Amino acid sequence: MARSIRILVADDHAHAREAIHELLSLQEHFQIVGEATNGREAIKLTEQLMPNLILMDINMPQMDGLEATKQIKERFPKVKVVIITVSDEVTNLFEALKKGAQGYLLKNIDPAAWYAYLQAVADDEVPMSKDLANKILREFTTQRETIVEKTPLSAREKEVLELVARGNTNKQISAHLTISQYTVKNHLKNILQKLHLKNRVQLTRYAYKNGWIEKE
């Protein structure tokens, strides 16, 4: 049986919180332990409840989801944050990811996609969609740094990096390189530590920005 995933929902709209509650209640191992109506409440409830994962809206009163995410990740780095939004507008999305969020979910996507994504986040898989990878590529194709940083990564780590940047999951990388998923996770951990980054999306942006990954 899958372990219970303790979730805090932060959204200032009651109907949105209710909809999320109904959606996640259909899966026994998703447990909503609290609800916040603004960023300040989200921080307070995180301290009190220590959820495994927070579903964070961006636009909220008193303190928005971006600032709340930043403060939560600074104080509770092991708590995962997933942005929930009605729009995949690139600027806010990238800003949230820079502040430490693990990813994002559109409020109007299929419930099955929610379940799969949240489970992946809880399992430290944190897959990045092909669509998001393409958005990152488009952002930096015309804004490439003139000075490319020398990579501190090994040849194998660069292979893993490129596959991550293409939107591959750990399982897909494992099959492609004929190595175990455990080895893939270790490579990702080392890559993130060497580059002082927090997640796969930040890693992909960094790779494109510095010219390590070229458009297919």
Secondary structure, 3 states (H helix, E strand, C coil): CCCCEEEEEECCCHHHHHHHHHHHCCCCCEEEEEEECCHHHHHHHHHHHCCCEEEEECCCCCCCHHHHHHHHHHHCCCCEEEEEECCCCHHHHHHHHHCCCCEEEECCCCHHHHHHHHHHHHCCCCCCCHHHHHHHHHHHHCCCCCCCCCCCCCHHHHHHHHHHHCCCCHHHHHHHHCCCHHHHHHHHHHHHHHHCCCCHHHHHHHHHHCCCCCCC
